[in-house]
Amino acid sequence: MKKLVFSAALVLSLGLAGCGETTTKDESAKEEKSVAETSNDSKQETAAPVSKDDGKLTEEKFKQIKDGMTYEEVVKIIGSEGKIMSETGSAGEPYHTVMYEFETDGALAASTMTFQGGKLINKAQFGVESSDIEITIDQFNKLENGMTKEQVFEILGGEGAVISESGDVVMYSYNGKTLGANASLMFQGGKLMNKTQLGLE
């Protein structure tokens, strides 16, 4: 069941983007009114600045999200509620599974988070996190299933971008040296289980 949800999360995350954003205008208005009435500069300094990516999933936020977190914990990190994409089972059941889409910081980016029994079992993204490492077909051909992450990263020159994580199953992406060329690597238990490439030279 878990592997099926992981696959669905990855596939759907690659083709979807955008969702609703939660705002806090009422709270901000109340804080501003309070500061104006008291004319206390120290209170104004304590007001948290609103960043331009407030409520959107960024690379930094994506890295903070960990397997096993609750929906509330994830929302607190991102700063906005997710949009339900799919739901299986009923609330309170151990296999109640919900997939959410979150608004991302980028027009061509997308991200999904899947929860089962109230806990995060998969996070997936496209275009949110990226890697500056460019690899060649020769490097790709040196990779063998069963290699450890350390062995693979040494051959490729570093760690790629995490595009999906579900428990001990992690998928990384790398760019090729030509436009559109890329490779994806799937590890389970810290060992390479699958490698796929498109257009590497």
DAUR-V676323 format. One record per run of one state. SS is the DSSP state (h for helix, s for strand, l for the rest). FROM is the first residue (numbers start at 1). LEN is the number of residues. If there is no record, write none. Layout:
BEGIN
ss=SS from=FROM len=LEN
ss=SS from=FROM len=LEN
END
This chain:
BEGIN
ss=l from=1 len=1
ss=h from=2 len=12
ss=l from=14 len=11
ss=h from=25 len=14
ss=l from=39 len=2
ss=h from=41 len=5
ss=l from=46 len=11
ss=s from=57 len=1
ss=l from=58 len=1
ss=h from=59 len=6
ss=l from=65 len=5
ss=s from=70 len=1
ss=h from=71 len=8
ss=l from=79 len=4
ss=s from=83 len=6
ss=l from=89 len=8
ss=s from=97 len=5
ss=l from=102 len=2
ss=s from=104 len=1
ss=l from=105 len=5
ss=s from=110 len=7
ss=l from=117 len=2
ss=s from=119 len=8
ss=l from=127 len=7
ss=s from=134 len=1
ss=l from=135 len=2
ss=h from=137 len=6
ss=l from=143 len=5
ss=s from=148 len=1
ss=h from=149 len=8
ss=l from=157 len=4
ss=s from=161 len=6
ss=l from=167 len=2
ss=s from=169 len=7
ss=l from=176 len=6
ss=s from=182 len=7
ss=l from=189 len=2
ss=s from=191 len=8
ss=l from=199 len=3
END
